[in-house]
Amino acid sequence: MKKELLEEIRRELEELKKRNEFDQEHISKLINEYIEEISEKDSYNIYMYMGSFRVGKNGKLFFEDRNSTTYDYRLYRNLEQNHDKKVKRENVEVFEKTNTVLIPEDYSKNYSYEEEYANKQREFILLSLKTSQENAKKSMIRSYKK
């Protein structure tokens, strides 16, 4: 995320405080507006693993375990924007070595990768605003096994 964009978000957050609108709803709305403005080339290339998938004979998608060797592709989502990368199995190793990939624990039906992604994206952006993007990136990496 560009430093100018972070500064703009900081100014907007200060305005929310002045208007007594510094609550979770307004903060989330502000962050979501700015996420749409971030291009992939402006990101730190931090991705969250969103799942492994196999395409069935009839074109139906099947979710596969992360340790599966029968998946066709993996889905990763950029933490600084809502951009997905669909990576074929033969390219996964290179992708995971050239990008920072956060791999959440497997979740029950009560908690999903989508929820984990939304929480970590918000945490990353807020930490970037409070400290720096580099500190936020380090914090994300510490909270996951790579």
C-alpha positions in Angstrom: 0.0 0.0 0.0 1.4 3.4 -0.9 2.5 5.7 1.9 0.3 8.4 0.5 -2.7 6.2 0.8 -1.9 5.3 4.4 -1.6 9.0 5.3 -5.0 9.6 3.7 -6.6 6.9 5.7 -5.0 8.3 8.9 -6.4 11.7 8.1 -9.9 10.2 7.5 -9.7 8.3 10.8 -8.8 11.5 12.6 -11.9 13.1 11.0 -14.0 10.1 12.3 -12.7 10.8 15.8 -13.6 14.5 15.6 -17.1 13.6 14.5 -17.5 11.0 17.2 -17.9 8.3 14.5 -14.9 6.3 15.6 -16.7 3.0 15.8 -16.2 -0.4 14.2 -18.8 0.2 11.5 -17.3 3.5 10.3 -13.7 2.2 10.5 -14.6 -0.9 8.5 -16.4 1.2 5.9 -13.4 3.5 5.5 -10.9 0.7 5.3 -13.1 -1.1 2.6 -13.2 2.0 0.5 -9.5 2.3 0.5 -8.9 -1.4 -0.2 -10.6 -0.9 -3.5 -8.0 1.7 -4.5 -4.9 -0.5 -3.9 -3.4 -2.1 -6.9 -1.5 -5.4 -6.8 1.8 -3.7 -7.8 1.4 -1.4 -4.7 1.1 -4.3 -2.3 3.6 -6.3 -0.2 2.5 -9.5 -1.9 1.2 -11.0 1.4 -1.4 -13.7 0.5 -3.6 -15.9 2.7 -4.2 -19.4 1.6 -7.9 -19.8 0.9 -8.1 -23.5 -0.1 -7.1 -26.3 -2.5 -9.5 -27.4 -5.1 -10.0 -30.3 -7.5 -12.1 -30.0 -10.6 -14.3 -33.1 -11.1 -15.2 -34.7 -14.4 -18.4 -32.8 -14.6 -16.7 -29.5 -13.8 -17.8 -29.5 -10.2 -15.3 -28.1 -7.7 -14.2 -30.1 -4.7 -12.5 -28.6 -1.7 -9.3 -30.6 -0.9 -7.2 -30.8 2.3 -4.1 -28.7 2.2 -1.9 -31.8 2.4 -3.7 -33.4 -0.6 -1.7 -34.2 -3.7 -4.8 -34.5 -5.9 -5.8 -30.8 -6.0 -5.7 -28.9 -9.4 -5.1 -25.5 -8.0 -4.9 -23.4 -4.8 -6.5 -20.1 -4.1 -4.7 -17.3 -2.4 -6.0 -13.8 -1.5 -3.9 -10.7 -1.2 -4.1 -9.3 2.3 -4.0 -5.6 1.2 -6.8 -5.9 -1.4 -9.6 -8.2 -2.3 -7.6 -9.9 -5.1 -7.5 -13.7 -5.6 -4.7 -15.6 -7.2 -5.6 -19.0 -8.6 -2.4 -21.0 -8.8 -2.1 -24.3 -10.6 -0.5 -27.1 -8.7 2.7 -27.1 -10.7 3.2 -23.4 -9.9 2.4 -23.5 -6.1 5.9 -24.1 -4.9 7.3 -21.1 -6.8 4.4 -18.9 -5.8 4.8 -19.7 -2.1 8.6 -19.1 -2.2 8.3 -15.7 -4.0 5.4 -14.3 -1.9 4.6 -14.2 1.7 1.9 -16.8 2.3 -0.1 -17.0 5.5 -1.5 -20.5 6.1 -4.4 -20.6 8.6 -5.1 -23.6 10.6 -7.9 -25.9 9.3 -11.2 -24.6 10.6 -14.4 -26.2 11.7 -17.6 -25.4 10.0 -18.1 -22.7 12.6 -15.2 -20.6 11.4 -13.9 -20.2 7.8 -10.9 -19.0 5.9 -13.1 -16.1 4.8 -13.6 -15.0 8.4 -9.9 -15.4 9.2 -9.0 -13.4 6.1 -11.4 -10.6 6.9 -10.0 -10.4 10.5 -6.4 -10.5 9.5 -6.9 -8.0 6.7 -8.4 -5.5 9.1 -5.7 -6.2 11.7 -2.9 -5.7 9.0 -4.3 -2.4 7.8 -4.9 -1.0 11.3 -1.4 -2.1 12.4 0.0 -0.5 9.3 -1.7 2.7 10.3 -0.6 2.6 13.9 3.0 1.6 13.2 4.2 0.8 9.7 3.5 -1.7 7.0 6.8 -3.5 7.6 5.8 -4.0 11.3 2.4 -5.2 10.2 3.9 -7.6 7.8 6.3 -9.0 10.5 3.3 -9.3 12.9 1.3 -11.3 10.3 4.2 -13.6 9.6 4.8 -14.3 13.3 1.2 -15.2 13.8 1.4 -18.0 11.1 3.7 -20.7 10.0 5.0 -20.0 6.6 
